[in-house]
């Protein structure tokens, strides 16, 4: 009510004063007058669209009565206004009859501005609009116009003024041809206008409904219908062509200015014109896309809209970056040219009242006092006072009885409008960017916004411009208003969620492209694996021996590398397409290092890094091809080849985007050396550890696989049920080295710990057997020099085979661990030779008298580097925490006995050397007793057991051959070697 009263009072005052309005002369006064009328009209239309308005004001009055004890005194007037404005435009047409003269004069002044702005793309093209290079000789000349502020005036705002204005003062349409032409041109350009944000007003139907009841308006109604047909038929294509022209024009402008930013000074007007034109076309498309007949839908789907928005953002970035350049130029322009010209104009005025003279003198003085040094010193400029004075001066000089009439001194008005534009180039660049290129309207068209973004990503040629959509989210906060602070959080949250969604989708798209490239590269790398050359070798051998194999006409297998041979440059492979799409999208991700949306900083590259880490982790685990049901898994060497191919592709991403791919490798590969990754998912370390323990070593225990020290590998034995895998292909030295490369020292340590846990469980069972036979074993320890008594005591031992089997299992596990440790040592010696040699030197020179705790620390360091140690620290830890060649793998007992003894005696603080000497004495005594036996069962495999004793001494760092010969004749060992060799030859024959 108060706003309506003030508007009516102001409009009456303007009519009484007979104010002169001309947008080309007193721009600020005319623009604000027209904006006031449109705001008032829009408010009344919006009020009439509130369905429950009567109930709302009734509740308001009731609440007022309860609070103050009486109803609001303005309530009757408010209620009457609601009733009167049921049809707001009809009521306002009656209300504006007295104001029609002023309003029509203001609108008709647009005749030189609106038609010039509302041209077709062909006319723009012919005029070479916005081109800096069309006339190179004038490139440095300042862009000038008599109507500077009108050049970047919003087309949307002018159409609102014309359509709503001429509806309110419709009588002038019948009497003035200029007014009618403006009205018809506006009706042909659009089908709807924006009232507020996404609220639209369908102009043709509303105008027709208003005029249909006015006598003599049949001609106007026909005009409206013709204009509607024209708008439906041609407006869409006309605006489409404009957007097409603006894409190329803005691209040219942005390219030239990025190369020569100094041109931002003289050609600033071009920049703001370009931004304003592009903004108007984008908003027009957004508004009409949902409000046009479906038959012409193609004109309202623009898959290249991202490109136009992108170049707008590029121009905005140039203005923000080179603001000081523009300030220097226009400070000199104001002081060196504008001040002089204005002073001359003022001096030549025939009549100049004192007040107006003081104001204009202050303008000249303000401009004259400017200097470049102020810009260099970073001084903050503020010309708001000067602009407000000019606004006041327009009001003083535009009334009918003014001593100095602006209508008679148009040159003064045009000059001052130019000066005001120049001042804005010094102190209001950010405000100018908002005025000419604000696209916060997208906040209220989120569905269309998201659809445009998806279309942009789907079109490879447009994906390089996809960063424009997150950048648009930085505009959203400019649509908030200090009178409605409560919506700041809602709009801010929407801007954050949309920006996050856009950047996330861009990163996902890039990640998917990278994954596809990695898959292709892994396939190519796979073709180079040794297993694929068997067929080629076979063909070569057969060709040499002239054997014909295979069917005639069988196509020859393509060799690796054939994909790189191009007969024609026009042939585009799938990899080419993927690389092109990736480079386009990465350009967008790399376009800005970060962006600030509602005081939150977004870094596009970090989104890509995060997605690459997640996908790389999943891909590595996926490439192991581990099948729990069938217990199948990829060979370590093949997985390593695939991982290296994957990493090569990821390293190439640094050519597209400035990201630290090494950080990705460190984060992912280090997690893969642990049992679980950061998300609690199994890693390749856990998968391979589980497979080697539960599949390979279990089959060794079952007698299906044997360890061959000479081959340094586990080999399948011929059995009835063939195994699904070849043990040698997973345990030879090359595979173990590949495993060490993949798992690294941390992963191999975890593998060792898992192996030791299995050993500790076997030792626990052995302890139980020792407890069962403790009395007999104690007697045997003191009777090792009494053969008869030893033989009797041996027969009293129970579960001897179980002890042998468990010790063999321990030996098998330790043999596998020694393979793993040797492979780790080889890998580390290649990568960090100086560090490994230092650790080895440290281990070899540790004094015997060193404290065991210190020695264990050294051994632990050495073991982590894959070096063999006298005492296995992993086994010591496993057993201390417990505290509660041949087909039967019997040769593994030597390693088991030595390492178990060393670990146990370390835990129990005993002398390892003394205890092993005692063991050697007992063992040799028992073996010599076997040599005297004649029973075949007792003497079975006697020679093999002799050799086992020799292996125990050779494996042990604490026993020597001299010590063995002192208690066991070497001649027996020599004969045993001969017998075993002879037996193996006989059995193989």
Secondary structure, DSSP 8 states (H G I E B T S, - for coil): -HHHHHHHHHHHHHHHHT----TTTSHHHHHHHHHHHHHHHHHHHHHHT-TTHHHHHHHHHHHHHHHHSS--TTHHHHHHHHHHGGGHHHHHHHHTTTTHHHHHHHHHGGGGTHHHHS--HHHHHHTTTT-SSTTGGGTTS----TTHHHHT--HHHHHHHHHHHHHHTTHHHHH-HHHHHHHHHHHHH-SEEEEETTEEEEHHHHHHHHHTTSTT-HHHHHHHHHHHHHIIIIIHHHHHHHHHHHHHHHHHHHHHHHH-TTHHHHTHHHHHHHHHHHHHHHHHHHHHHTSS-GGGGGGG--TTHHHHHHHHHHHHHHHHHTHHHHHHHHHHHIIIIIHHHHHHHHHT-S---HHHHHHHHHHHHHHHT--HHHHHTT-----HHHHHHHHHHHHHHHSTT-SS-GGG-HHHHHHHHHHHHHHHHHH-HHHHHHHHH--GGGGG-HHHHHHHHHHHHHSTTTGGGTHHHHHHGGGGGGG--GGGTTHHHHHHHHHHHHHHHHHHHHHHHHHHHHHHHHHHHHHHHHHTSGGGHHHHHHHHHHHHTT---S-TT------TTGGG--S-TT---HHHHHHHHHHHHHHHHTS-S-EEETTEEE-HHHHHHHHHHHHHHHHHHHHT--BTTTTB---HHHHHHHHHHHHHHHHHGGGTS---HHHHHHHHHHHHTSSB-TTS-B-HHHHHHHHIIIIIHHHHHTTSEEEETTTTEEEE---SS--SS-THHHHSHHHHHHHHHHHHHHHHHHHHHHHHHHHHHHHHHHHHHHHHTHHHHHHHHH-TT-HHHHHHHHHH---HHHHHHHHHHHHHHHHHHHHHHHHHHHHHHHHSHHHHHHHHHHHHT--TTS-HHHHHHHHHHHHHTT---SS-HHHHHHHHTT----TT-GGGHHHHHHHHHHHHHHHTT--HHHHHHHHHHHHHHHHHHHHT---HHHHTTHHHHHHHHHHHHHH-SS--HHHHHHHS-HHHHHHHHHHHHHHHHHHH-
